[in-house]
């Protein structure tokens, strides 16, 4: 008599992501390139950089009626990646997929502060996906490498323009911000 072996069925990544989000609501969980990523809790330097950036951008955002959200999921499509950037800048009333998911093509700028566990995703994978999702600006602040990268002009193949400055130098943010960001103020 033949014996049957149990068949292992992989859950689709979005289902695994949804399970992890439900199971660990206090954690920041992303779906990145088919991987469920449970992000480490950010430390002091990471939190300071995000706080100081919000303070620097605040007057320009208020003047232009924009919002900075520290914890929202980017929606690229039903079976697509789900990113939770460190900071997301949106118009006052962006189109939402759900209460905690904003359509990526409504986002004006994504900001990622690189942590040791997110170097490859923040520098390599996420920019390509955000460009494809029509996010106009992708800002990477990397305290360990002491660099700031601004990617702009999204296409299907990635961003066509990149400006990289040492952390501590000035960086021009184009419209809708039209301001010079003094990255030295992120080190205070």
Phi and psi in degrees as GROMACS dihedral restraints (atoms count N, CA, C in turn):
[ dihedral_restraints ]
;  ai    aj    ak    al  type     phi  dphi    fc
    3     4     5     6     1   -68.4    20    10
    4     5     6     7     1   143.8    20    10
    6     7     8     9     1  -100.4    20    10
    7     8     9    10     1   148.0    20    10
    9    10    11    12     1  -105.2    20    10
   10    11    12    13     1   142.9    20    10
   12    13    14    15     1   -96.9    20    10
   13    14    15    16     1   146.7    20    10
   15    16    17    18     1   -64.3    20    10
   16    17    18    19     1   142.6    20    10
   18    19    20    21     1   -99.0    20    10
   19    20    21    22     1   126.2    20    10
   21    22    23    24     1   -89.8    20    10
   22    23    24    25     1   128.4    20    10
   24    25    26    27     1  -115.0    20    10
   25    26    27    28     1   124.2    20    10
   27    28    29    30     1   -78.2    20    10
   28    29    30    31     1   136.1    20    10
   30    31    32    33     1   -75.3    20    10
   31    32    33    34     1   143.1    20    10
   33    34    35    36     1   -58.9    20    10
   34    35    36    37     1   146.5    20    10
   36    37    38    39     1   -53.0    20    10
   37    38    39    40     1   -38.9    20    10
   39    40    41    42     1   -64.2    20    10
   40    41    42    43     1   -36.6    20    10
   42    43    44    45     1   -67.2    20    10
   43    44    45    46     1   -41.2    20    10
   45    46    47    48     1   -63.3    20    10
   46    47    48    49     1   -42.1    20    10
   48    49    50    51     1   -60.6    20    10
   49    50    51    52     1   -47.7    20    10
   51    52    53    54     1   -61.7    20    10
   52    53    54    55     1   -39.4    20    10
   54    55    56    57     1   -62.5    20    10
   55    56    57    58     1   -46.1    20    10
   57    58    59    60     1   -63.9    20    10
   58    59    60    61     1   -40.1    20    10
   60    61    62    63     1   -62.7    20    10
   61    62    63    64     1   -42.6    20    10
   63    64    65    66     1   -68.0    20    10
   64    65    66    67     1   -41.1    20    10
   66    67    68    69     1   -72.6    20    10
   67    68    69    70     1   -34.4    20    10
   69    70    71    72     1  -125.9    20    10
   70    71    72    73     1    67.1    20    10
   72    73    74    75     1   -63.9    20    10
   73    74    75    76     1   -20.1    20    10
   75    76    77    78     1   -84.1    20    10
   76    77    78    79     1    -5.9    20    10
   78    79    80    81     1  -104.6    20    10
   79    80    81    82     1   156.1    20    10
   81    82    83    84     1   -91.8    20    10
   82    83    84    85     1   111.8    20    10
   84    85    86    87     1  -118.0    20    10
   85    86    87    88     1   132.0    20    10
   87    88    89    90     1  -124.1    20    10
   88    89    90    91     1   158.4    20    10
   90    91    92    93     1  -111.5    20    10
   91    92    93    94     1   111.2    20    10
   93    94    95    96     1  -125.7    20    10
   94    95    96    97     1   110.9    20    10
   96    97    98    99     1    54.7    20    10
   97    98    99   100     1    42.2    20    10
   99   100   101   102     1    82.0    20    10
  100   101   102   103     1    -0.7    20    10
  102   103   104   105     1  -104.6    20    10
  103   104   105   106     1   136.7    20    10
  105   106   107   108     1   -85.4    20    10
  106   107   108   109     1   120.3    20    10
  108   109   110   111     1  -115.3    20    10
  109   110   111   112     1   116.9    20    10
  111   112   113   114     1   -95.5    20    10
  112   113   114   115     1   110.0    20    10
  114   115   116   117     1   -75.6    20    10
  115   116   117   118     1   141.0    20    10
  117   118   119   120     1   -64.7    20    10
  118   119   120   121     1   151.4    20    10
  120   121   122   123     1   -65.7    20    10
  121   122   123   124     1   132.2    20    10
  123   124   125   126     1   -67.6    20    10
  124   125   126   127     1   145.6    20    10
  126   127   128   129     1   -93.0    20    10
  127   128   129   130     1  -170.6    20    10
  129   130   131   132     1   -59.5    20    10
  130   131   132   133     1   -51.3    20    10
  132   133   134   135     1   -60.2    20    10
  133   134   135   136     1   -46.5    20    10
  135   136   137   138     1   -57.4    20    10
  136   137   138   139     1   -50.8    20    10
  138   139   140   141     1   -64.3    20    10
  139   140   141   142     1   -38.6    20    10
  141   142   143   144     1   -62.6    20    10
  142   143   144   145     1   -43.9    20    10
  144   145   146   147     1   -61.3    20    10
  145   146   147   148     1   -46.0    20    10
  147   148   149   150     1   -62.6    20    10
  148   149   150   151     1   -46.0    20    10
  150   151   152   153     1   -59.3    20    10
  151   152   153   154     1   -49.6    20    10
  153   154   155   156     1   -64.9    20    10
  154   155   156   157     1   -36.3    20    10
  156   157   158   159     1   -63.6    20    10
  157   158   159   160     1   -43.4    20    10
  159   160   161   162     1   -60.6    20    10
  160   161   162   163     1   -41.9    20    10
  162   163   164   165     1   -63.9    20    10
  163   164   165   166     1   -40.0    20    10
  165   166   167   168     1   -69.0    20    10
  166   167   168   169     1   -40.4    20    10
  168   169   170   171     1   -79.9    20    10
  169   170   171   172     1   -22.6    20    10
  171   172   173   174     1   -46.8    20    10
  172   173   174   175     1   -54.0    20    10
  174   175   176   177     1   -59.5    20    10
  175   176   177   178     1   -42.2    20    10
  177   178   179   180     1   -66.1    20    10
  178   179   180   181     1   -39.5    20    10
  180   181   182   183     1   -64.4    20    10
  181   182   183   184     1   -45.5    20    10
  183   184   185   186     1   -62.3    20    10
  184   185   186   187     1   -43.7    20    10
  186   187   188   189     1   -61.4    20    10
  187   188   189   190     1   -34.0    20    10
  189   190   191   192     1   -98.3    20    10
  190   191   192   193     1     2.2    20    10
  192   193   194   195     1    71.3    20    10
  193   194   195   196     1    28.1    20    10
  195   196   197   198     1   -98.4    20    10
  196   197   198   199     1   166.8    20    10
  198   199   200   201     1  -126.4    20    10
  199   200   201   202     1   144.6    20    10
  201   202   203   204     1  -113.2    20    10
  202   203   204   205     1   123.5    20    10
  204   205   206   207     1  -112.1    20    10
  205   206   207   208     1   129.5    20    10
  207   208   209   210     1   -90.5    20    10
  208   209   210   211     1   -11.9    20    10
  210   211   212   213     1  -153.2    20    10
  211   212   213   214     1    86.5    20    10
  213   214   215   216     1  -143.1    20    10
  214   215   216   217     1   149.5    20    10
  216   217   218   219     1   -95.8    20    10
  217   218   219   220     1   134.9    20    10
  219   220   221   222     1   -81.5    20    10
  220   221   222   223     1   129.7    20    10
  222   223   224   225     1  -103.8    20    10
  223   224   225   226     1   114.6    20    10
  225   226   227   228     1  -100.2    20    10
  226   227   228   229     1   -19.3    20    10
  228   229   230   231     1   157.9    20    10
  229   230   231   232     1   162.6    20    10
  231   232   233   234     1   -56.3    20    10
  232   233   234   235     1   -44.0    20    10
  234   235   236   237     1  -108.9    20    10
  235   236   237   238     1    30.6    20    10
  237   238   239   240     1  -110.1    20    10
  238   239   240   241     1   180.0    20    10
  240   241   242   243     1   -55.3    20    10
  241   242   243   244     1   155.2    20    10
  243   244   245   246     1  -132.9    20    10
  244   245   246   247     1   105.9    20    10
  246   247   248   249     1  -102.8    20    10
  247   248   249   250     1   146.5    20    10
  249   250   251   252     1  -122.4    20    10
  250   251   252   253     1    85.3    20    10
  252   253   254   255     1   -62.4    20    10
  253   254   255   256     1   162.6    20    10
  255   256   257   258     1   -67.1    20    10
  256   257   258   259     1   -31.0    20    10
  258   259   260   261     1  -152.0    20    10
  259   260   261   262     1   137.6    20    10
  261   262   263   264     1  -130.2    20    10
  262   263   264   265     1   125.4    20    10
  264   265   266   267     1  -102.9    20    10
  265   266   267   268     1   129.3    20    10
  267   268   269   270     1  -134.8    20    10
  268   269   270   271     1   161.9    20    10
  270   271   272   273     1   -68.0    20    10
  271   272   273   274     1   171.7    20    10
  273   274   275   276     1   -54.5    20    10
  274   275   276   277     1   -45.4    20    10
  276   277   278   279     1  -128.0    20    10
  277   278   279   280     1    74.0    20    10
  279   280   281   282     1   -71.9    20    10
  280   281   282   283     1   157.2    20    10
  282   283   284   285     1   -70.3    20    10
  283   284   285   286     1   128.6    20    10
  285   286   287   288     1  -112.6    20    10
  286   287   288   289     1   145.9    20    10
  288   289   290   291     1   -86.7    20    10
  289   290   291   292     1   -36.7    20    10
  291   292   293   294     1  -151.8    20    10
  292   293   294   295     1   179.9    20    10
  294   295   296   297     1   -60.2    20    10
  295   296   297   298     1   -27.9    20    10
  297   298   299   300     1  -116.5    20    10
  298   299   300   301     1    17.5    20    10
  300   301   302   303     1  -132.0    20    10
  301   302   303   304     1   119.7    20    10
  303   304   305   306     1  -103.4    20    10
  304   305   306   307     1   138.8    20    10
  306   307   308   309     1   -62.0    20    10
  307   308   309   310     1   129.9    20    10
  309   310   311   312     1   -57.2    20    10
  310   311   312   313     1   -36.6    20    10
  312   313   314   315     1   -73.6    20    10
  313   314   315   316     1    -2.5    20    10
  315   316   317   318     1   -94.2    20    10
  316   317   318   319     1   -16.2    20    10
  318   319   320   321     1   -75.4    20    10
  319   320   321   322     1   137.5    20    10
  321   322   323   324     1   -92.1    20    10
  322   323   324   325     1   -34.1    20    10
  324   325   326   327     1  -157.1    20    10
  325   326   327   328     1   138.2    20    10
  327   328   329   330     1  -107.9    20    10
  328   329   330   331     1   136.9    20    10
  330   331   332   333     1  -122.2    20    10
  331   332   333   334     1   128.5    20    10
  333   334   335   336     1  -121.3    20    10
  334   335   336   337     1   126.9    20    10
  336   337   338   339     1   -98.2    20    10
  337   338   339   340     1   117.1    20    10
  339   340   341   342     1   -71.5    20    10
  340   341   342   343     1   130.9    20    10
  342   343   344   345     1  -109.5    20    10
  343   344   345   346     1   162.2    20    10
  345   346   347   348     1   -53.9    20    10
  346   347   348   349     1   -33.6    20    10
  348   349   350   351     1   -83.4    20    10
  349   350   351   352     1    -7.9    20    10
  351   352   353   354     1  -118.4    20    10
  352   353   354   355     1    11.9    20    10
  354   355   356   357     1   -54.5    20    10
  355   356   357   358     1   -54.9    20    10
  357   358   359   360     1   -65.5    20    10
  358   359   360   361     1   -45.2    20    10
  360   361   362   363     1   -62.8    20    10
  361   362   363   364     1   -46.9    20    10
  363   364   365   366     1   -69.2    20    10
  364   365   366   367     1   -35.0    20    10
  366   367   368   369     1   -89.1    20    10
  367   368   369   370     1   -31.3    20    10
  369   370   371   372     1  -113.5    20    10
  370   371   372   373     1   -58.9    20    10
  372   373   374   375     1   -75.7    20    10
  373   374   375   376     1   -52.4    20    10
  375   376   377   378     1   -59.3    20    10
  376   377   378   379     1   -40.3    20    10
  378   379   380   381     1   -58.5    20    10
  379   380   381   382     1   -42.0    20    10
  381   382   383   384     1   -62.0    20    10
  382   383   384   385     1   -41.4    20    10
  384   385   386   387     1   -69.2    20    10
  385   386   387   388     1   -40.2    20    10
  387   388   389   390     1   -66.6    20    10
  388   389   390   391     1   -37.4    20    10
  390   391   392   393     1   -62.0    20    10
  391   392   393   394     1   -46.1    20    10
  393   394   395   396     1   -61.8    20    10
  394   395   396   397     1   -32.4    20    10
  396   397   398   399     1   -82.4    20    10
  397   398   399   400     1     3.9    20    10
  399   400   401   402     1    70.2    20    10
  400   401   402   403     1    30.4    20    10
  402   403   404   405     1   -78.6    20    10
  403   404   405   406     1   117.7    20    10
  405   406   407   408     1   -65.5    20    10
  406   407   408   409     1   -34.8    20    10
  408   409   410   411     1  -131.7    20    10
  409   410   411   412     1   136.3    20    10
  411   412   413   414     1  -129.8    20    10
  412   413   414   415     1   114.4    20    10
  414   415   416   417     1  -109.1    20    10
  415   416   417   418     1   125.6    20    10
  417   418   419   420     1  -114.5    20    10
  418   419   420   421     1   123.3    20    10
  420   421   422   423     1  -113.3    20    10
  421   422   423   424     1   117.9    20    10
  423   424   425   426     1  -118.3    20    10
  424   425   426   427     1    93.1    20    10
  426   427   428   429     1   -61.3    20    10
  427   428   429   430     1   -35.3    20    10
  429   430   431   432     1   -67.6    20    10
  430   431   432   433     1   -43.8    20    10
  432   433   434   435     1   -85.9    20    10
  433   434   435   436     1    -8.2    20    10
  435   436   437   438     1    56.8    20    10
  436   437   438   439     1    47.1    20    10
  438   439   440   441     1  -133.3    20    10
  439   440   441   442     1   157.8    20    10
  441   442   443   444     1  -129.4    20    10
  442   443   444   445     1   129.1    20    10
  444   445   446   447     1  -119.1    20    10
  445   446   447   448     1   133.0    20    10
  447   448   449   450     1  -117.5    20    10
  448   449   450   451     1   117.6    20    10
  450   451   452   453     1  -104.3    20    10
  451   452   453   454     1   136.6    20    10
  453   454   455   456     1  -146.0    20    10
  454   455   456   457     1   175.8    20    10
  456   457   458   459     1    59.6    20    10
  457   458   459   460     1    68.9    20    10
  459   460   461   462     1   -69.0    20    10
  460   461   462   463     1   143.7    20    10
  462   463   464   465     1  -135.0    20    10
  463   464   465   466     1   178.7    20    10
  465   466   467   468     1   -64.5    20    10
  466   467   468   469     1   -24.0    20    10
  468   469   470   471     1  -100.5    20    10
  469   470   471   472     1     4.1    20    10
  471   472   473   474     1   128.2    20    10
  472   473   474   475     1  -166.6    20    10
  474   475   476   477     1   -90.7    20    10
  475   476   477   478     1   136.1    20    10
  477   478   479   480     1   -81.5    20    10
  478   479   480   481     1   -20.2    20    10
  480   481   482   483     1  -127.4    20    10
  481   482   483   484     1   139.7    20    10
  483   484   485   486     1  -139.4    20    10
  484   485   486   487     1   132.6    20    10
  486   487   488   489     1  -119.8    20    10
  487   488   489   490     1   126.0    20    10
  489   490   491   492     1  -121.8    20    10
  490   491   492   493     1   128.3    20    10
  492   493   494   495     1  -130.3    20    10
  493   494   495   496     1   153.6    20    10
  495   496   497   498     1   -65.6    20    10
  496   497   498   499     1   141.6    20    10
  498   499   500   501     1   -58.9    20    10
  499   500   501   502     1   123.8    20    10
  501   502   503   504     1   117.6    20    10
  502   503   504   505     1   -15.0    20    10
  504   505   506   507     1   -94.7    20    10
  505   506   507   508     1   173.7    20    10
  507   508   509   510     1   -90.7    20    10
  508   509   510   511     1   147.8    20    10
  510   511   512   513     1  -138.2    20    10
  511   512   513   514     1   127.6    20    10
  513   514   515   516     1   -83.6    20    10
  514   515   516   517     1   127.0    20    10
  516   517   518   519     1   -99.5    20    10
  517   518   519   520     1   123.9    20    10
  519   520   521   522     1   -74.2    20    10
  520   521   522   523     1  -175.6    20    10
  522   523   524   525     1   -53.1    20    10
  523   524   525   526     1   144.1    20    10
  525   526   527   528     1   -87.0    20    10
  526   527   528   529     1     7.6    20    10
  528   529   530   531     1   -85.0    20    10
  529   530   531   532     1   -48.2    20    10
  531   532   533   534     1    47.7    20    10
  532   533   534   535     1    57.6    20    10
  534   535   536   537     1  -146.4    20    10
  535   536   537   538     1   160.0    20    10
  537   538   539   540     1  -100.7    20    10
  538   539   540   541     1   121.5    20    10
  540   541   542   543     1   -92.3    20    10
  541   542   543   544     1   116.7    20    10
  543   544   545   546     1   -85.5    20    10
  544   545   546   547     1    97.5    20    10
  546   547   548   549     1   -69.0    20    10
  547   548   549   550     1   -13.4    20    10
  549   550   551   552     1   -62.3    20    10
  550   551   552   553     1   -27.2    20    10
  552   553   554   555     1   -75.8    20    10
  553   554   555   556     1    -7.4    20    10
  555   556   557   558     1   -86.0    20    10
  556   557   558   559     1    -6.0    20    10
  558   559   560   561     1  -103.0    20    10
  559   560   561   562     1     2.9    20    10
